[in-house]
C-alpha cells in the first residue's frame, strides 16, 4: 500500500486525520497547547540583582556597568531611597543596592 493509495477509486478510503488534544477548561495555553502556569509575584529582591558599592562608585557608574546607560541611575536610586537617603550622590562603600530589572 503506497502513500497515495487513498486517492485511487478502490473504495472510500480517506486519510487519517490527526487528533486534536482536548483543550483545558478555563485555562490559557501556550503555542504548543500546554497549560500555562500562573505567574506568582516575586519579592522585590528576587526581581533583580544586588550590587555592593565599592570605592569610586556612583549611581551613574553602576547604571552604566549594569544597564549600559548611565542615565538609568534614577531607577537604582528610586529602588534604594531607604538605603541611600535624600542625597543620591552620597552612597557609601559596602552598601548593598538593589538593581531593579528594567
VEXDREN-2710 file (C-alpha; in Angstrom, 1 decimal):
% VEXDREN-2710
k/r/px/py/pz
1/UNK/0.0/0.0/0.0
2/UNK/1.5/3.3/-1.1
3/UNK/1.3/6.8/0.3
4/UNK/-1.3/7.9/-2.3
5/UNK/-3.4/4.8/-2.4
6/UNK/-6.3/6.7/-0.8
7/UNK/-6.6/8.7/-4.0
8/UNK/-7.5/5.7/-6.1
9/UNK/-11.0/4.6/-6.8
10/UNK/-10.7/1.5/-4.7
11/UNK/-13.4/2.2/-2.1
12/UNK/-14.0/5.0/0.2
13/UNK/-10.5/5.3/1.8
14/UNK/-9.8/8.6/3.5
15/UNK/-6.5/9.8/5.0
16/UNK/-6.3/9.6/8.8
17/UNK/-6.9/12.9/10.4
18/UNK/-4.6/14.0/13.3
19/UNK/-6.3/14.1/16.6
20/UNK/-6.7/17.4/18.4
21/UNK/-5.7/17.3/22.1
22/UNK/-8.5/18.3/24.5
23/UNK/-8.5/22.0/25.4
24/UNK/-8.2/22.7/29.1
25/UNK/-11.3/24.2/30.6
26/UNK/-10.9/27.8/31.6
27/UNK/-7.1/27.8/31.2
28/UNK/-4.9/29.6/28.8
29/UNK/-2.5/27.6/26.7
30/UNK/0.8/28.4/25.0
31/UNK/1.6/28.0/21.3
32/UNK/2.0/24.2/21.7
33/UNK/-1.2/23.7/23.6
34/UNK/0.5/23.3/27.0
35/UNK/-1.3/24.6/30.0
36/UNK/0.2/27.9/31.2
37/UNK/1.1/28.2/34.8
38/UNK/0.0/31.4/36.6
39/UNK/3.0/33.6/37.4
40/UNK/3.4/34.3/41.1
41/UNK/4.5/37.6/42.5
42/UNK/8.2/37.6/43.5
43/UNK/9.6/39.7/46.3
44/UNK/11.5/42.8/45.2
45/UNK/14.9/41.3/45.9
46/UNK/14.1/38.4/43.6
47/UNK/13.1/40.6/40.8
48/UNK/16.6/42.0/40.2
49/UNK/20.2/41.7/41.2
50/UNK/22.0/43.3/44.1
51/UNK/25.3/45.2/44.0
52/UNK/27.8/46.1/46.7
53/UNK/29.2/49.6/46.4
54/UNK/33.0/49.8/46.0
55/UNK/35.3/52.8/46.2
56/UNK/34.9/55.2/43.3
57/UNK/31.3/54.1/42.5
58/UNK/28.5/56.4/41.7
59/UNK/24.9/55.6/40.8
60/UNK/25.6/56.6/37.2
61/UNK/28.7/54.4/37.0
62/UNK/26.7/51.4/38.4
63/UNK/23.9/52.1/35.9
64/UNK/26.4/52.3/33.0
65/UNK/28.0/49.0/34.1
66/UNK/24.8/47.0/34.6
67/UNK/22.3/48.6/32.2
68/UNK/24.7/50.1/29.6
69/UNK/23.1/53.5/30.1
70/UNK/24.4/55.9/32.8
71/UNK/21.1/57.9/32.7
72/UNK/19.3/54.9/34.3
73/UNK/20.8/55.9/37.7
74/UNK/17.3/57.2/38.7
75/UNK/15.8/53.7/38.7
76/UNK/18.6/52.5/41.0
77/UNK/18.1/55.5/43.3
78/UNK/14.3/55.0/43.4
79/UNK/14.7/51.4/44.4
80/UNK/17.1/52.2/47.1
81/UNK/15.9/55.5/48.7
82/UNK/15.6/53.9/52.1
83/UNK/19.2/52.8/52.0
84/UNK/20.8/55.8/50.3
85/UNK/18.8/58.6/51.9
86/UNK/17.8/62.0/50.4
87/UNK/21.1/62.6/48.5
88/UNK/21.7/60.3/45.6
89/UNK/25.4/61.5/45.4
90/UNK/26.0/60.1/48.9
91/UNK/26.5/56.3/48.6
92/UNK/28.9/54.5/50.9
93/UNK/31.4/51.7/50.3
94/UNK/29.9/48.4/51.4
95/UNK/26.2/49.4/50.9
96/UNK/24.2/46.7/49.1
97/UNK/21.9/48.2/46.5
98/UNK/19.0/46.5/44.7
99/UNK/19.3/46.7/40.9
100/UNK/15.8/46.5/39.5
101/UNK/15.0/44.8/36.3
102/UNK/14.2/47.3/33.5
END
